[in-house]
Amino acid sequence: MNQVEIQDNFFSRYKELIRTEMIPYQWSVLNDEIEINIERERNDDSIPNEKSHVIENFRIAAGRKKGNHYGWVFQDSDLYKWLEAAAYTLREKMDEKLKCLADDVVDLISDAQEEDGYLDTYFTIEEPDQKYKRLWESHELYCAGHFMEAAVAYYEAAGNKKVLETACKLADHIDSVFGDEEGKIHGYDGHEEVEIGLMRLYRLTQNVRYLKLAQYFLLVRGTECEAMNSKHLPLTYYQAHLPVLKQDTAEGHAVRLVYLCTAMADAAGETGDEKLLLASRRLWRSIVTRRMYITGGIGSTVSGEAFTLDYDLPNDTMYCETCASVGLVFFAYRMLMSEEKGEYGDVMERALYNTVLGGVALDGKHFFYVNPLEVVPGKSSKDPGKSHVKCVRPQWLGCACCPPNLARLLASVEQYVFVQKKDKLLVNLFVECKGSFEMEDGVLNIELKTGYPWEGCVEIKLNYSGTASVCLGIRVPSWSDTFDVELNQERAVFKEKHGFIYVNQVFSEDTIRLKLDMQAKRWYANPLVENDLGKFAVSRGPIVYCLEGADNGTNLHLLSLEKQEEFEYKFDEAKLGGVGVLTAWGWKTEPDSGAQWLYRKNTAAVKKTKTKIKWIPYYSWANRGENEMRVWVREENPC
């Protein structure tokens, strides 16, 4: 098995945070061991927020305890994602205490599984006669998919055979129940995920039935199915308004959409299905060219946690669920597996370094469900239409899908650094690490050294045990206006294609240096994005920056910057765990606090004062109490 070891200062901190804080903390919450404030992620009294009860649900389903199920019907998936995050942590560094705990979790899950392979604590405990009868909202297959993903990860990390046997038993059960054959249920889950789990299980076991079942669930979606129960939401919410091969715009619940797309791209890459790949590409273009925020967030409305219209990207009422950006990373990676285009890595790092990292506080114990681009604390507390926009991260959430989801992604970030295709290796993310890859003719050892994301120099050392040429592709981020490449300390020119540069040779103690343009850059939205007209956002490298009240005071909307003003960059080791800070001289419009007027006919009396404005990385905001925040800033004389 190919191995990648993270040595990066930036992500090593998160890896350690996951191991020492996030996994133990999340276990304590799932096991109801600690008293915390569980907040509803939006203004909805039906959201359960008294406790997690996840472990207790499994104990009851396994017959170890008596009682009722508590929480969402998909509550099981919180534990599955926790187990997957634990698996990646153990794969990197074995911890006997954590392994024993994870083994106990596997035993508990196995005990909760029914004789025929069915696994779902809600329906086992509360409504056994309703299994697979409410497919739009039951999440039975969704939970199954998350368990399959966790099982594959934990089997690969710890060699636990029971977890794989339990997952295969579940997959075999689903295969015996669903399909287009006579006597089977002809239908699909309202929330996509089982397709991803089946693809991972297929890749590990090579059981072609799992691949075919994943294909079935993909292609049956959007068709007329007698087994589908009555629904209370439009078909677009479930991506069921059309067969997936005919869909061309990102519609409905954002997380569901990117989970669907991840599975589509995965299956297309595995089988060579050009129609499925074409549909995946159409949905990709819809998201990233017309419906994605500059932070890599997706989902413009709290209503249905969904996409809305092209260019409808409000900054203060959007949703941008953490899980949606996690799913966007998964989708981008699977597209990159199918097509060597740098744009997929560009979006991966946009989502990863901004919205995903922004979903967790620096202490690893507070989490965002919603990731706004503009916040005014008073408005969030007084306006019911903004009740979902939190000013600080809660300790936990009534719907707790996001905390373990971002944990499993960050715990496995090394899996996304490289992409291997036979005797070709792509460098996708710039994370300091060492890797070893089995190629057709030998083993390629590769080492990345970099201070990314704060520094733009990437040194790649390569050594190959074989005698044949190996093709190395290196992504050049689209935000880097210029770049330089050296091979063994000599400037070199390499083939460029679709955002990658390629080096094809026999590698023997060779060093490639890539130097990226790390100047701070202003970004302007398409004029059709009405909320951002006359404003700019700023980034440096992959990091999107924002203004926060802790640095700039209140009324951030009064700040502006002239077009020609340049930014000064400084890394501040003592600030927010160590971050790069941008400053620039701008203007602050002075409100006429003494005048008793709301509107007037001219602006002649408006005063502006020169002021120094400070930007911090977007992911680091809301770690200093309640403050205003905004990403898009007014530009003086923008035309």
N, C-alpha and C positions, 0 to 999 in steps of 0.2 A: 504493500500500500504506500502511495506517495505520502510524504511527510512534510509539513511546514511548521516551523517553530517561530512564534512571534517574539521579537526582541525589541520591539518598538516602544519608545518611552511613552508615546501618546496612548496607544491601545493597551500596552501592558498595564497602565494604571486602571483602565476599565476592566481588564481581565482580572486583576487582583481585587478590584471592587466587587465584581461578580462573585468571585470565590469566597471572599471574607465577609461581605455584607449582604449582597442581593440574594444569593441563594439561601443562606441561613435566615435572613429576614423574611423572605417570601415563604419559606417552609413554616416559620412561626405563625404567619398570617393564615396560610392555608389550613394549618392545624389548630387554629383558634387558641394559640398559646399566649398571645399578647393583647393588651387593650390598646386599640388604635381608633382613630377617627376615620371611618369609611364614608366617603362622600359620594353622592350620586353625581354621575358625570354630566347630567343635564337636569332640567326642571321637570322631573317625572316621578311622582310618588309611588309608582308601581315598581321602581327599581329597588331590589333588596339591598339594604345597606347596614344590617345589624352585625353580620359576621360573614366569614367565608364559608365554613362548614364543609369544604371540599373533602378533606380526609374523612370526616365523620360520615359523609354521604357514602363513601366507599366502604367504610366499616359496616354500615347498616346494610348495604347491598350485599356484602360478603357474609352477612349473618353473624358478624362479631358483636354487633350492637343492635338495639331496637330503637326505632324512632322514625321520623319523617324526613324526607328530602327537604333541603333548604337551598334557595338560590335559583339562579337561572337554569333552564333545561340544559344549557351547554357548560355548566359549571365544571364538569369533569375535565374539560380541555385545559383549565388552569393548571391542574396537576400534571397533565401530559407535557405541557410546554415547560414546566418546571423540571421535569425529569429529563427532557431533551437538553436544557441548559446545563443541568448537572452532568450529563453525559459528556458534553464537550469540555467541561471543566476537568473532569476525570481523565479524559483522553490526553489533555495537555499535562496534567499533574495529578498522579494518583493520590487519593486521600482516603484512607481506609474507613474513617468515620463517615464520610459522605457516601462512600461506596456501600457500606452496610445499610445506611439509611435508604439509599436508592434501591438496594436489593429488597428491603422490606416493602418499599412502595410497589415494586414489581409483584411481590407475593400478594399484596393486598389487592392489586388490580386483577391478578389472576384468580383470586378467590371470589371477586365480584363478578367474574365472567360466568355466564350461564352455560349449561351443558352443551347447548347447540352452537356456542361461540358468540352469542349475542352479548354486547357489553354496553351498558348505559345505565348509570345509577338512578336517574330520574324515573325512567319507565320500569325498571326492575322494582323499585320501591313503591312508586305511586300509581302508575297506570300500566300494568303489564298487558292489559287487553288492547292497548292503543299503540303498540309497537309498529312503527313504519306506517301509521295511519294519518299522521299529520306532517307530511314531509316538508311542507313549506316552512314550518317553524320549529320542528322537533330537534333539529341539529344532531340527530343520531349519527348520520354518516360524517358530518363535520367533526364530531368528537372522535369517531373512529379513525379519520384521517390523521388527526393530531397524535393519536396513540401510535399509529403505524410509524409516523416520523420519529417519535420518541423511541420506539422500539428499535428501529434501525440504528439510531444514534447510540443508544445504550448498549446494544449488542456489539457494535463496532468498537466502542470504548472499553467495555468491561467483559466482553465475551459471555454475557448472561444469556443462556440458551432459553430460559423460561420466558423472557420478555419477547423473544422472537417467535417462540412457539405460540404464545398467547396472541400475538399480532397476526400470525398466519391463520390461526384458528378463527379469529375474527374476520379476516379477509375471505377465508373459505366460506364462512357463514354468509357473508354479504353476497358473495358470488353465487351461492345456492339460492338466494332469495331474489336478487335483482337481475334483470336482463330482458332481452326481447323474446326469449323462448316461452313457449306456452306453459302456463302455471307459475311463472315468475312475476314479480312486481315490475311493471313498466313505469319507471319514474326516477326521480333524482332528488337530492337534498336541496332545500332552499338556500343553504350556505355552502358554497364550494370549499373543499379542502380534502375530501376523501380521494379525489383524483391525484392530488400531490402525494398523499401517503401511499397510495397504490403504486405510483411510479417509483417511489423510493424503495418500496418493498420488492417490486419487480427487479430493480437494478441490483439489489442484494441477493435475492434468491434465484433470479432468472426464471421464475415461474411465469410463463407467458399468460396464464389466466389473469394475473393481476394487471398486466399491461392491457389486455383486451377489455377488462372490466373498467379500467380508467378511461379507455377510449369510448366505451359505451356511455358512461356517465357524461362525458364531454359532448358527445354527438346527440344524445337524447334531450339535452337541455334545450328548451325553447320549442319543443314539439308537443303535440296534444298527448296527454297521458291520463288515462282513467284513474290511476292510483293517486294523483295529486288532489289533496283535499282543498276545500274552499279557502280562499286567502283574503286578507284584509288590506293588502298593499298591491300596487300596480305591478305588472309582470316585469317592467324595467328594473324594479328594485332588486329582483332576483336574477337579472340578466336572462330572463326567460321569455322576452317579447319576440325573439326570433331565434332560429337555430344559430349556434355560435359561428358557423361558416358564413352566415349572412349579416352578422353584426359588424358595424363599422364605426360606431361612436361609443365612447365610454359612458355607460349609463348605470344609474342605480347606486346601490350601496358600494362605496369605494373599496372596502376591504374584500368584499365578495368578488368584485370585478378583477382585482389584481391577483387574487388567488386563482380565479378561473384562467386568467391569462398565463399565469405561471405554469399551470398544468397543460394548457394548450401548447405553449412553447416547448415544454419538456417533452410531451408526446410527439410533437412535430419533429424535434431534433432526434428523438430515439428511432422513429419509424420512417423519417424522410417524407412525411405527409406535407406536400407543398401547399395544399389548400388550407390546412390548419396553420401552417407557418404564415401564409398570406393574411389570414384572419387575425393572427396574433400581431402582425406588423401593422395592420390597419388600426387596431385598438391602441397599440403603442403610440402611433402618430397622433391619434385623437387625444391621448393623455398629455404627452410631453409638448405638443405644439400649440394646444388650445385650452387645456384644463389642468395644468399643474402650476403650483406656486413656485416662486424662485427658491424657496427653501426645500423643495422636493416634497412638499405636502400636497395631498390630493383630497378632494371632497369639499365642496363649497358651501354646503348647508347642513345644519343640524337636523333638518327634516329628512329622515331616512339615512342620515350620515352619508350623504350622496353627492354625486356629480350633478350639475345643473345644466348650464348652457356653455357654449364656447365663449371664452373670454370673461365669463362671470366669475370673478375672483375677489370677492370682498375680503378685506383684511381683518375686520373686527367681529364678523359674525360667522366666518367660515368654520369648518370642522377640522380638517387636516388631522385625522386620527393617527396616533402613533402607529397602530397596527397597519394602517393603509400604506405608510411609507416603508415599514418593514416589508410588506408584501410587494411594494414597488421595487425594492432591492432584489427580492427573489425573482420577480418577473424580468428585470433587466439582466440578471445573471443568466437566466435560461435563454434569453434572446441572444446573448453573447455566445453561449454554447452553440447556437445554431448559425449565427452570422458574425463574422469578425468586423464589427463596427465599433469605433471608439465611443459613439454616442451612448451606448449602453453603460459603459463604465462611467461616463460623465454623469449620467443620471443616478447611477448607483452611489457615487460619492456625494452628489448633491443631497440625496435623501439621507444617506448615512451620517455625514458630518453635521447635518443641520437639524432636520426634524427628528430623526431617530435618537441621536445623542441628546437633543433637547427634551426628549420624553422622560428623562431621568435626571434627578437632582444630583449634585456632586457628591452627596452622601450615600447615594445608591438606595435610599429608603423613601423617596417621594417621587411621584410619577404624574406626568400629564397624560390625559386621554386625548384632549384637544390641544392643538398647537397653533395659537393665533399669531398673526403678524402685526397686530396692533391691539394694545390693551390700555384702558383707563379704569383703574379699580372701582371708582364710583359708579361708572356705567355698568360694569359687570354685576354689581350688587343691586342696583336699582332697576335695571332694564330686564324684564323677563325674557326678552329676545336674545339676551346675551348671558343668560344664567349658566350656559355651558362653557363660557370662557372664563377659566380660572386665572387668578393673578399669581398664585403660588401653587406648587405641585402638592396634591393631597398625599397623605400617608398610604392610602389605598382607595380603591374605587368599587362602587357597587357592581359594576361590570368590569371585572379585573382582567380582561383579555390582554391589555397592553403590557403590564409589568413583566410577565414571564415571556412574552413574545419578543420584546426588545432584548431581554436577557439571553434568549437562545440565539438571536442574531449576533449580538456583540461577543458572546462566548465562542462563536464559530467564525469570527471574521477572517481567520486565516484561510478558510475554504474559498474565499472570494478574491484573494490576491492574484492567483494564477488561473489560467484555463489551459488545459492540455488537450491537444488534438494530434494523436499519433506522434510523429516526430516534430511537432511544432508546440512551442510553449508561449503563451501570451502573458505579459505582465499587465495586469488590469488595475490593481490598486497599489499605491506606493506606501507600503507598510514595512518597516525594518524587520527582516526575518531571514531565516535560512530554510531552504527547501531542497528536497531530493526527489527526482522524478525518474521513473523507469521509462526509457525510450526504447525503440526497437533494437538499437545497436549497443545499448549500455545505459549507464546512470548519469543523469545530468544533475550536478550540484550547483545551486544558485544561491547567492547571498545578496540581499538588498540592504544598503545602508543609506539612511536619509533622516533628515530632521522634519519631514513632512508631518503635519500640514503647515507648519510655520516657516519652513525653509524649502526651497525649490530644487535643491540639488539631490539627485538620486544616483547612487553608485551601485552598479550591478556587476558582481563578480561571478564568473562562470568557469566550470571545469567539467569536461565530459570524458567518461571512461571509454566511450566507443570511438570508432574511426570514421563514421559517416558524418555528413553535415547535419546540423540541427538548425531549424528556423526559430529565431526568437523574435516575437512581436512585442513592441513596447507602446502602450497607449500614450498619446500626447493629448492632454486635456484641451478641450476646445476653448477654455478660458485663457489659455496661455497664448498670447499674441505672437510671441517668438519663442524659439528654443534652440539650444545648441547641443550637439552630440559629439562625444569623443570616444574613440576606440583605442585603448591602450595609450592614452594621453595624447593622441593625435586626432585633430578635428576630422570628422568623417561625415559623409553624406550617404544616407540610406534610402531605400525605396519607401515611399509613403503611400498609404492607401486607407481610406475610410477611418482616419484618426489613429492609425498605428504606423510606426516605423519598423522596418524588418531588417534583421541581420541574419544572414544564412551562411554558416561556416562550421568548421570543426572547432569547437571551443576547447582551449587548453590554457588554463590560468589567464583568461582574458578579463578585461575590465571595461565596461561601458559606463560612461557618465552622461546623464541627461540633466540639462540645466533649464528649468522652466522660468517663465516670466512671472515674478511674484509681486508686481506692482498692484496696489489697490486699484480696483476698477469700478466705474459706475455702470449700472445696468438700467435700461429703460424698458418698460413694458410696451407691448403692442398698443397703439392708441385706442384700440377697441376695448382695452381693459380700463374702463372708466375710472375705477378707484385709484389708479396709479398715474393718471395723466398729469404732467407737470411735476412729477416726482422722480426720484432715482433711488435705487438700492445700491449698496456697496459690498463688494466681496474682495477677498484677498486669498489667492489659491482656491481651495474648495470651500472655504469658510464664508458664509454669508454673515454680515454684521448687522447689528441693531443699536438703536439708542435706548438707554434705560434711565429712568428717573433718578436712580441712585447716583449717577454720574452727571446728569444734566438738569436735574430739577423737574418741576411739573410743567404741564402744558407743552409737551414736546412738539405739538403741531405748530407752535410758533417759531420753531427753529428752521433755518433755511441755509443753503450754501450756494455760492456763486459757481457757475459752470467751470471756470478756469481754476478754482481753488484746488490745491493738491493736498494729499493726505500724508501725515507722518506716521510711521509704524514703529512700534516698540514692543518688545516682548516683556511682559511683567510677570515675573515668576511668583510674586506674592499675591497676585490678584486672581481670584476665582480658580484656584488650583494651578495657575500658570497659563496665561493666555496672551495672544497677540492683541494689542490695543491700537486703534486708529484714532488720530486726532486731526482736526482741521479748524481753521478760523471761519466762522460763519456769522449769521445774523440771528438775532432774536427780536421778533416783533413785540413791542411793549404794549400790553393792554392798557387802555385808558380807564383805570379802575375808578377814577373819581367822577367820570361822566355818567349821567343817567340815560344812556341810550342803548338800544339794541341794534338798530339799523340807521344808516345815514346815507346821504347822497354822494359823498366823496370820501376819499381816503387821505386827503392832504395832511391831516393832523397825525397820521399813523407814524410812530417813531420806531426806529430799529437801533439796536445796540450791537456792537461787535462782540462776539463771544466765542470762546473755545468750546468746540463740540467734541464729545468723545463717543466712540463706537466700541462695543464689545462683541465677541462672537455670539451669534444668535443662540447657539445651543446652551450658553452659559447664563442666560437671563433667568430671572426669578429665583436666584439663589441668595438674595439679600433682602428678603421680605417683600411686601407689596409695593410695586412701583409701576409707573407708566412704562410702556415699551412700544416702539414702532420700528419697522424695517424700512418703509418707504418714507423719504424725506423730501420736502419741497426744495425745488431748485429755483434760484433767482433768475429771472429772465430766461426761462427754459427754451424759448423759441429763438 
